Amino acid sequence: MVQIVENHAEISGTLLSLSHDDTRPGFVVLNIRVDGTAPVGDWPNMFGFDVGHAIAVLARDGSAAAASKPGPVRLRVRKGGPSTVFAE
């Protein structure tokens, strides 16, 4: 199993699409084009390389992030692994 350092960031960008995650019951996938990132407290911000790219963000069904509509978004996120991002 790959381990990753605890990290948190706030991303801003555009929600391009949202769909239910077939592999993780209770989660939706937000496809977000990242326009900017900001650190959260003293936690490492591991999203600098994502600016200008679309990333998939997992959000719990029923959360505020999962209720987002296509368009501008700002979310607090963390990386759970090299290719896994969770909305907080």
N, C-alpha and C positions, 0 to 999 in steps of 0.2 A: 504494500500500500504506500502511495506517495503521501508524504506529510508536507504541510505548508505552514508557514509562520502565520500567526494570528494577524489579521489585517482588516482594515475598514476604510471606506472612502465614500464620498458623495459624487455621483456621476450626474451629468446633465446631458440631454440629447433629445433624440426624437424616437418615440415608440413607433416602430414600423408595423408590427403585427403582434398578436397575442393568440396563443393556442394552448389547449390542454396538453400536459405532458403524458404521453402514453406509457412511459417507463417509470414514472413516479406518481402514483395516485395521490391526489390532494395538492398537486402543484400545477401551475401554469407556466408557460415559457413566454417571456417578453423578449422580442427581437428589437434591440435598441441600437441606434447609431449614436455612438458616444461623441459628443462635441467638447466636453470638458470634464475635468476631475478636480476634486478638492480633498485635502486630507481631513480626517476626523480625529481630533485629539492628537495624541502622540503615536497613534497606530501607523504602521507602514501603509502607504498608498500604492497598491500594485496594479493600478489601472492606467498609468501614463502611456503605455504602449497601445492601449485600446482607443485612444483619441483618433477620430477619423475612420474608425471601423465599426461594423455592426457586431454586437455580442449577444449571446443568449443569456438571459437572467431568469433564474427560477424564483418564483414567488408562491407562497402558500395560497391555495384557493381561499377566497374570502378576505384576504388582506387588502389593505389600501392599494398596494402595488398591483395586485391582481385585478383591481377594479379600474385601472388606468385605461384611458381611451387613446387611440392613435393621435400622435401629436407631441408637443413638448412635454418632457418629463424630467423630474429630478428625484433621484433615489439614493438612499444609503445602501451600500452593497458590501459584500466581502467575497473573496475567492476562497472556495472550499477545496480546491485542487487546481492543477494546471489549466483545466478547461471547464471548470464548474464555478458558476457565479450564483450567489444567493442574494435576493433582496432582504433587507433587514426590517 
